[in-house]
């Protein structure tokens, strides 16, 4: 299964290609505990 994401720079949908084949990281600035959950 391929993960496809919208690239806001190129304004197109692209296949996700990790920098390392065996590792993917995710940055999250922290939970939104004072309101509804959201991204961004």
C-alpha positions in Angstrom: 0.0 0.0 0.0 1.4 3.4 -1.0 1.0 6.5 1.2 0.1 9.5 -1.0 0.2 13.0 0.3 -0.7 16.4 -1.1 2.4 18.5 -1.6 1.5 22.1 -1.0 4.8 23.3 -2.7 4.0 21.6 -6.1 0.2 21.6 -5.5 0.1 17.9 -6.5 -0.4 14.5 -5.0 2.8 12.6 -4.5 3.9 9.2 -3.3 5.6 9.4 0.2 9.2 8.3 0.0 10.9 8.1 3.4 14.5 9.3 3.7 15.5 6.0 5.4 13.8 2.8 4.1 13.4 1.3 7.5 12.5 4.4 9.6 9.9 7.2 9.5 9.7 9.9 12.1 6.8 12.2 12.9 7.0 15.7 14.5 4.0 16.8 16.6 4.0 20.1 18.5 1.9 18.6 21.3 -1.7 17.7 22.1 -4.5 20.3 21.8 -6.0 19.9 25.2 -8.0 23.1 25.3 -10.1 22.7 22.1 -11.0 20.2 19.4 -8.1 18.2 17.9 -6.7 19.7 14.7 -3.7 19.6 12.5 -1.8 22.9 11.9 
